[in-house]
Every structure is written in C-alpha cells, then in structure tokens.
C-alpha cells in the first residue's frame, strides 16, 4: 500500500520500521522554532538598548 504523504514513507531494517522523513521534518521544525525563539529574544534585548 502506497502512502499519500511523503513523510509517511517507511524504511524496514530487520524487524524495525523507521519513518526517516517524518523524523527529519519534526527535527527541522523543532530546530526552526528554537531559532525563531532565539532571534525573537535577541531582537527584544536589542530594542531595550536602542537609543
């Protein structure tokens, strides 16, 4: 059965099934949200010292 969403593609290694694309997407989203948060904090801090 083919999956409709690319992130649902499975890779079977022995008895284990991996969802590499889904794991990668979640990892990238968490990295992006962390970066967004850090940049937002930096901007807020910089605005405090603006003349």
C-alpha positions in Angstrom: 0.0 0.0 0.0 1.4 3.4 -1.0 1.4 6.2 1.4 -0.1 9.5 0.3 2.2 11.7 2.3 6.0 11.5 1.6 6.8 11.9 5.3 5.0 8.6 5.9 7.3 6.6 3.8 8.7 3.7 5.8 12.1 2.0 5.8 12.2 -1.5 7.2 15.5 -2.7 8.7 15.2 -6.2 10.1 12.1 -6.2 12.3 12.2 -2.4 12.9 10.3 0.1 10.8 11.6 3.7 10.6 9.9 6.9 9.3 13.0 8.8 8.4 11.2 11.7 6.6 8.8 12.2 9.5 11.6 12.2 12.0 13.6 14.7 9.9 10.6 17.0 9.5 9.9 17.0 13.2 13.6 17.7 13.9 13.8 20.6 11.5 10.6 22.1 12.9 11.9 21.9 16.4 15.2 23.5 15.3 13.4 26.2 13.4 11.2 27.0 16.4 14.3 27.2 18.6 16.0 29.5 16.1 12.8 31.7 15.9 12.7 32.0 19.7 16.4 32.9 19.9 16.1 35.6 17.3 13.0 37.0 18.9 14.7 37.2 22.3 17.7 38.8 20.6 15.6 41.5 18.9 13.7 42.2 22.2 17.0 42.6 24.0 18.5 44.8 21.3 15.4 47.0 21.4 15.9 47.6 25.1 19.3 49.2 24.3 18.2 51.2 21.3 18.8 55.0 21.9 
